[in-house]
């Protein structure tokens, strides 16, 4: 028996070494697509009180299931909804009917490799003349006439802005008079199809920009942002809120008043990774969190934040798509007050109804939920939660 145990241990250790040593050797020799930097995050906020986990998002109903592909952002003119989808289309939904009104890109769609030519409309807003302002991740900022389908380019990604290219145009917000458009460029290095690389690398080359529709000038307002994502003008239009996805926080940039040109922190240490932000009817803001930092619980983002060597190992061996499958499908939407305090939160801890929420858009007593991966839009009756 003792002899057999020794033989087993020797055999097991020999086998383990024969597998581990080559694996480590291959891992060292393999190239890593990212050069991750250590990021310092505070301990996630406790999910208690207003943030207490619930299943309120499971009361949402799925609409137009399997007829939409990743409806990222949602806007409305009256009861007509508009969204942009992963197959490059700008969609109108009227009386339950889906209609393609425009397309900025061209060619085939369907894979991440197709996106640079297919186009990927992300942020979408309605202007004062009932035209749509659209941020396409690969092509730039456009104005679309929903009646005729005419497409007008406002800012092209082919144009260098202060010597730096636009690689990942993400979201936009428009003044009531339509004069100014504030938009984010998430990175000058990574494109939208590599958003996970952008998060894991911690790249700080994102910017907030301003486009003047009269002078046609583009100005850079903020630099050094880590994955700037959703943007929202305040009701008084005195500041713009910018969601910094990688850092799980919201920055504030003042565009008028005594503090014009200044910036500060609006909300730090969010309970997840923020995507888009939109106004709520109560005067606050709806924030969609695409991934959650559970506390209590294990947060993969916080665990990896200060461990660049683990990130390198992961992306030497696994693709972005594979890594994404390990991200928990915890869905969370929070409503913030006008000062940034938490008012209420809607959860779906396992993403049963909708996962990877990208935006919460309020209209006529309902919250319409977009998702950059799901094949539908969800609608939540705010009177029933």
URFEN-V523423 format. One record per residue. N is the residue number from 0. RES is the residue in one letter. SS is DSSP state (a for helix, b for strand, c for the rest). D_FIRST is the distance of its C-alpha to the first C-alpha in Angstrom with 2 decimals. Layout:
BEGIN
{{N/RES/SS/D_FIRST} {N/RES/SS/D_FIRST}}
END
This chain:
BEGIN
{{0/X/c/0.00} {1/X/a/3.81} {2/X/a/5.39} {3/X/a/5.08} {4/X/a/6.24} {5/X/a/8.72} {6/X/a/9.85} {7/X/a/10.47} {8/X/a/12.37} {9/X/a/14.30} {10/X/a/15.19} {11/X/a/16.27} {12/X/a/18.31} {13/X/a/19.84} {14/X/a/20.89} {15/X/a/22.27} {16/X/a/24.20} {17/X/a/25.52} {18/X/a/26.96} {19/X/a/28.09} {20/X/a/29.90} {21/X/a/32.12} {22/X/a/32.81} {23/X/a/33.95} {24/X/a/35.98} {25/X/a/37.67} {26/X/a/38.36} {27/X/a/40.06} {28/X/a/42.17} {29/X/c/43.24} {30/X/c/46.61} {31/X/c/46.99} {32/X/c/50.12} {33/X/c/50.69} {34/X/c/51.19} {35/X/c/50.19} {36/X/c/51.68} {37/X/c/50.32} {38/X/c/52.19} {39/X/c/52.63} {40/X/c/52.69} {41/X/c/53.21} {42/X/c/50.84} {43/X/c/51.77} {44/X/c/54.13} {45/X/c/52.74} {46/X/c/53.18} {47/X/c/55.16} {48/X/a/58.78} {49/X/a/60.61} {50/X/a/57.43} {51/X/c/55.42} {52/X/c/53.37} {53/X/c/55.01} {54/X/c/55.27} {55/X/a/58.99} {56/X/a/58.60} {57/X/a/57.29} {58/X/a/60.86} {59/X/c/62.01} {60/X/b/63.04} {61/X/b/62.24} {62/X/b/65.38} {63/X/c/65.91} {64/X/c/62.23} {65/X/c/61.34} {66/X/c/64.87} {67/X/c/64.22} {68/X/c/61.77} {69/X/c/60.73} {70/X/c/63.94} {71/X/c/63.49} {72/X/c/66.74} {73/X/b/69.32} {74/X/b/73.04} {75/X/b/75.90} {76/X/b/79.65} {77/X/c/80.76} {78/X/c/78.38} {79/X/b/77.50} {80/X/b/74.04} {81/X/b/73.11} {82/X/b/69.77} {83/X/b/68.26} {84/X/c/65.34} {85/X/c/62.57} {86/X/c/64.49} {87/X/c/67.26} {88/X/b/69.70} {89/X/b/71.88} {90/X/b/72.10} {91/X/b/74.74} {92/X/b/73.93} {93/X/b/77.11} {94/X/c/77.44} {95/X/c/73.86} {96/X/b/74.62} {97/X/b/72.73} {98/X/b/74.77} {99/X/b/74.03} {100/X/b/76.88} {101/X/b/75.86} {102/X/b/73.31} {103/X/c/73.26} {104/X/c/70.88} {105/X/c/70.89} {106/X/c/68.72} {107/X/c/65.56} {108/X/c/63.32} {109/X/c/59.85} {110/X/c/57.37} {111/X/a/57.08} {112/X/a/58.30} {113/X/a/61.50} {114/X/a/62.34} {115/X/a/64.43} {116/X/a/66.93} {117/X/a/66.51} {118/X/c/67.04} {119/X/c/65.41} {120/X/b/67.89} {121/X/b/66.39} {122/X/b/68.73} {123/X/b/71.83} {124/X/b/74.89} {125/X/b/78.32} {126/X/c/81.33} {127/X/c/84.76} {128/X/c/86.22} {129/X/c/83.42} {130/X/c/81.90} {131/X/b/78.17} {132/X/b/76.73} {133/X/b/73.41} {134/X/b/70.82} {135/X/b/69.15} {136/X/c/66.06} {137/X/c/67.03} {138/X/c/70.80} {139/X/b/72.15} {140/X/b/74.44} {141/X/b/76.70} {142/X/b/79.37} {143/X/b/79.34} {144/X/c/82.21} {145/X/c/80.61} {146/X/c/83.78} {147/X/c/84.36} {148/X/c/80.92} {149/X/c/82.47} {150/X/b/80.04} {151/X/b/81.26} {152/X/b/79.21} {153/X/b/79.61} {154/X/b/76.96} {155/X/b/75.24} {156/X/c/71.85} {157/X/c/73.50} {158/X/c/75.63} {159/X/c/74.35} {160/X/b/74.82} {161/X/c/75.51} {162/X/c/73.82} {163/X/b/70.61} {164/X/c/69.69} {165/X/c/68.78} {166/X/c/65.41} {167/X/c/64.40} {168/X/b/67.40} {169/X/b/65.98} {170/X/b/68.23} {171/X/b/71.86} {172/X/b/74.32} {173/X/b/78.09} {174/X/c/81.03} {175/X/c/83.27} {176/X/c/86.08} {177/X/c/83.80} {178/X/c/84.81} {179/X/b/81.45} {180/X/b/78.00} {181/X/b/75.02} {182/X/b/71.88} {183/X/b/68.47} {184/X/b/66.98} {185/X/c/63.27} {186/X/c/62.67} {187/X/c/64.46} {188/X/c/61.17} {189/X/c/59.20} {190/X/c/60.54} {191/X/a/59.83} {192/X/a/57.26} {193/X/a/55.20} {194/X/a/55.57} {195/X/a/51.84} {196/X/a/52.04} {197/X/a/55.01} {198/X/a/53.17} {199/X/a/50.03} {200/X/a/51.99} {201/X/c/54.27} {202/X/c/57.32} {203/X/c/60.44} {204/X/c/63.15} {205/X/b/64.29} {206/X/b/67.94} {207/X/b/70.40} {208/X/b/73.62} {209/X/b/77.07} {210/X/b/79.25} {211/X/b/82.96} {212/X/c/84.30} {213/X/c/87.85} {214/X/c/87.47} {215/X/c/84.43} {216/X/c/82.81} {217/X/b/79.11} {218/X/b/78.11} {219/X/b/74.75} {220/X/b/74.42} {221/X/b/70.86} {222/X/b/68.36} {223/X/b/64.86} {224/X/b/63.46} {225/X/c/59.83} {226/X/c/60.00} {227/X/b/63.32} {228/X/b/63.37} {229/X/b/65.62} {230/X/b/69.08} {231/X/b/71.63} {232/X/b/75.14} {233/X/c/76.03} {234/X/c/78.67} {235/X/c/81.23} {236/X/c/80.14} {237/X/c/79.94} {238/X/b/76.31} {239/X/b/73.53} {240/X/b/69.95} {241/X/b/67.27} {242/X/b/63.65} {243/X/b/61.19} {244/X/c/58.08} {245/X/c/55.59} {246/X/c/56.68} {247/X/c/56.86} {248/X/b/60.42} {249/X/b/64.10} {250/X/b/66.71} {251/X/b/70.46} {252/X/b/73.19} {253/X/b/76.82} {254/X/c/79.32} {255/X/c/82.44} {256/X/c/83.89} {257/X/c/83.80} {258/X/c/80.14} {259/X/c/80.62} {260/X/c/78.32} {261/X/c/75.93} {262/X/b/72.39} {263/X/b/70.03} {264/X/b/66.93} {265/X/b/67.48} {266/X/b/63.98} {267/X/c/60.95} {268/X/c/57.30} {269/X/c/57.50} {270/X/c/54.61} {271/X/b/54.01} {272/X/b/55.24} {273/X/b/58.93} {274/X/b/60.51} {275/X/b/64.12} {276/X/b/66.44} {277/X/b/69.56} {278/X/b/72.24} {279/X/c/71.96} {280/X/c/75.00} {281/X/c/74.62} {282/X/c/75.35} {283/X/c/71.76} {284/X/b/69.14} {285/X/b/66.45} {286/X/b/63.34} {287/X/b/60.76} {288/X/b/57.24} {289/X/b/55.27} {290/X/b/51.95} {291/X/b/51.09} {292/X/c/49.64} {293/X/c/48.16} {294/X/c/48.24} {295/X/c/46.30} {296/X/c/43.73} {297/X/c/42.42} {298/X/c/45.06} {299/X/a/43.88} {300/X/a/47.23} {301/X/a/47.04} {302/X/a/43.42} {303/X/a/44.36} {304/X/a/47.83} {305/X/c/46.99} {306/X/c/44.05} {307/X/a/45.73} {308/X/a/42.65} {309/X/a/40.77} {310/X/a/43.84} {311/X/a/43.90} {312/X/a/40.29} {313/X/a/41.01} {314/X/a/44.16} {315/X/a/42.80} {316/X/a/40.31} {317/X/c/42.11} {318/X/c/45.63} {319/X/a/47.96} {320/X/a/47.78} {321/X/a/43.98} {322/X/a/44.07} {323/X/a/46.80} {324/X/c/44.53} {325/X/c/42.37} {326/X/c/45.47} {327/X/c/45.68} {328/X/c/48.72} {329/X/c/50.11} {330/X/b/53.89} {331/X/b/56.24} {332/X/b/60.00} {333/X/b/61.72} {334/X/b/65.40} {335/X/b/66.72} {336/X/c/70.03} {337/X/c/72.75} {338/X/c/71.40} {339/X/c/67.74} {340/X/c/66.36} {341/X/b/64.13} {342/X/b/66.10} {343/X/b/63.61} {344/X/b/60.54} {345/X/b/59.39} {346/X/b/55.70} {347/X/b/53.52} {348/X/c/49.95} {349/X/c/48.36} {350/X/c/51.36} {351/X/c/51.81} {352/X/c/55.57} {353/X/c/55.94} {354/X/c/53.68} {355/X/c/54.62} {356/X/b/58.02} {357/X/b/60.43} {358/X/b/63.62} {359/X/b/65.17} {360/X/b/68.85} {361/X/b/71.04} {362/X/b/73.94} {363/X/c/76.01} {364/X/c/73.56} {365/X/b/70.50} {366/X/b/67.74} {367/X/b/67.01} {368/X/b/63.54} {369/X/b/62.96} {370/X/b/59.62} {371/X/c/58.99} {372/X/c/56.39} {373/X/c/57.26} {374/X/c/59.63} {375/X/c/61.93} {376/X/b/63.83} {377/X/b/63.09} {378/X/b/65.85} {379/X/b/65.42} {380/X/b/68.27} {381/X/a/68.68} {382/X/a/70.53} {383/X/a/67.50} {384/X/c/64.93}}
END
